[in-house]
Amino acid sequence: MTDGVFFLPDEAEPDGVTRLTAFAWRPGSPVAQLSEALRERIDAAFMPRPLYLVDALPRQLTGKLPREALAKLARQAQERKHGA
């Protein structure tokens, strides 16, 4: 993975479950390839679901990933997924 982060949203998904989410930036890599690479390193119980590919992570100038920016990214991804 070129850049990525695990994120646990405060909000539950529409089915009422809060799931560990991952955002990754890796040009030219399909989600399936990234998932396979993670499975080699992470126990299946801890695999992030869903895993979203993004154009960039919302890093600050210091390199930090603000929680609110990740929450916004998660909401946007959910809206796209559910066609909102």
N, C-alpha and C positions, 0 to 999 in steps of 0.2 A: 504494500500500500504506500502511495506517495505521501498522502496526508489523510488523517482520519481521526475520528473522535467517537467515543461511546457516550450516549446521553440517555438519562432516565427522565422522561417528561413528568411534570407534576400532574398533568391531566391524563385521564384514562382514554383509551380509544373508544369508538362508538359501541363496542361490545362490552365495555365496562372494565377492561383489563389494561393495566399500565405495563407497557413492554419496553425492555431495553432496546434502544434505537441506535443505529450507527450511521454516520455520515462519512463518506469516503470520497476523495478526489484522486483518481488514477486514470489519466487519459488513455482511452482505447481499451479499457478492461471492462468486460461485461460483469454484471452483478454475480452471475453464477461462478465466474472465475475467482472473484473476491471472496465469495462465500466458501468456496473450496479451500482457499488459502487460510481463511480463519478457522475452518474445521480442523485443520492440521495442528492448530495451536491452542484452540479453546475447546473445552468440554462442551458437548452438545447442549447441556442444560443452560449454558451461559452465552449461547450464540445470540447475537442481536437480531431481533425480528421486529421491525423491518430494517433492511440495509438499503440506504439511499445513496446513489451516486450524485455528487454535486459538482458544479463548476468551480467552486472555491469555498473554503470554510471562512466564516465571518471573524477572522482574527483581527485583534486590535494591533496598533503599531508595536506594542510590546510582545506580540505573539500570543497573547492570551485569547481564549475563546469565552466571551461573556455568556453566562447562562441564559440571559434574556434573548440574545441573538440566536442561540441554539434552539430555544423554545419557539421562537418565531419561525425558524427554518423547519422545525418539526410540524408546526401547525400548517405551514404552506404545503409541505409534502403530503400531509394527511388530506388537505383540501383537494389537491391534485388527484390523489388516489381515489377519493370518494366523489370526485366530480363536482365539488362545491364551487 
